[in-house]
């Protein structure tokens, strides 16, 4: 986690197989799952919840590096 006067930045790296570029735009939608992950457990809610919390706190969430290598969550610090 990094922090400056205005933003707290949490970076989460993923060392898995990544996400296909065509799946990347939907990753933060509820119940969206990458094509490769359809055979595994999960409901496709994790990143949607992260995005909802970040948005509720006037922050952002985005993919890190090439599609599927992690996410970056940025939240404002200070007065609301």
C-alpha positions as CSV (number, residue, x, y, z in Angstrom):
1,X,0.0,0.0,0.0
2,X,1.2,3.5,-0.9
3,X,0.0,6.7,0.4
4,X,0.5,10.4,-0.3
5,X,-1.4,13.5,1.0
6,X,-4.4,12.9,-1.3
7,X,-4.6,9.2,-2.2
8,X,-4.2,5.7,-0.6
9,X,-3.2,3.2,-3.3
10,X,-3.6,-0.5,-2.8
11,X,-2.0,-2.7,-5.4
12,X,-2.9,-6.4,-5.6
13,X,-0.8,-8.5,-8.0
14,X,-2.1,-11.8,-9.5
15,X,0.4,-14.4,-10.6
16,X,-2.3,-16.6,-12.2
17,X,-2.8,-17.1,-15.9
18,X,-4.2,-13.7,-16.5
19,X,-7.4,-12.5,-18.3
20,X,-8.0,-12.5,-22.0
21,X,-8.2,-8.9,-23.4
22,X,-11.8,-9.5,-24.4
23,X,-12.9,-10.3,-20.8
24,X,-11.1,-7.3,-19.2
25,X,-13.9,-4.7,-19.8
26,X,-16.5,-6.8,-17.9
27,X,-14.3,-7.9,-14.9
28,X,-15.8,-5.3,-12.5
29,X,-19.5,-6.2,-13.4
30,X,-21.5,-8.4,-11.1
31,X,-21.5,-12.1,-12.0
32,X,-18.9,-11.5,-14.7
33,X,-16.3,-14.3,-15.0
34,X,-13.5,-14.7,-17.4
35,X,-13.9,-17.5,-19.9
36,X,-11.0,-19.5,-18.4
37,X,-12.5,-19.4,-14.9
38,X,-15.9,-20.7,-15.8
39,X,-14.9,-24.2,-14.7
40,X,-13.7,-23.1,-11.3
41,X,-15.7,-22.1,-8.2
42,X,-16.9,-18.6,-7.6
43,X,-19.8,-16.4,-8.5
44,X,-18.0,-13.4,-10.2
45,X,-18.8,-11.0,-7.4
46,X,-15.3,-10.3,-5.9
47,X,-14.1,-7.5,-8.2
48,X,-17.6,-6.1,-8.5
49,X,-17.7,-5.7,-4.7
50,X,-14.3,-4.1,-4.7
51,X,-15.4,-1.6,-7.4
52,X,-18.6,-0.8,-5.5
53,X,-16.7,-0.1,-2.3
54,X,-14.2,2.0,-4.1
55,X,-16.9,4.0,-5.9
56,X,-18.8,4.5,-2.7
57,X,-15.7,6.2,-1.2
58,X,-15.1,8.3,-4.4
59,X,-12.2,6.1,-5.4
60,X,-11.3,4.0,-8.4
61,X,-10.3,0.5,-9.3
62,X,-8.5,-0.5,-12.4
63,X,-6.5,-3.4,-13.9
64,X,-2.8,-3.5,-13.3
65,X,-0.5,-3.9,-16.2
66,X,-1.4,-6.3,-19.0
67,X,-5.0,-7.5,-18.6
68,X,-5.4,-9.7,-15.6
69,X,-2.2,-9.2,-13.6
70,X,-3.8,-7.6,-10.7
71,X,-5.8,-4.5,-9.7
72,X,-5.1,-1.1,-8.3
73,X,-7.6,0.5,-5.8
74,X,-7.2,4.3,-5.2
75,X,-9.1,6.0,-2.4
76,X,-9.0,9.7,-1.6
77,X,-7.7,10.6,1.8
78,X,-8.8,13.6,3.8
79,X,-11.9,15.7,4.1
80,X,-15.0,14.3,2.4
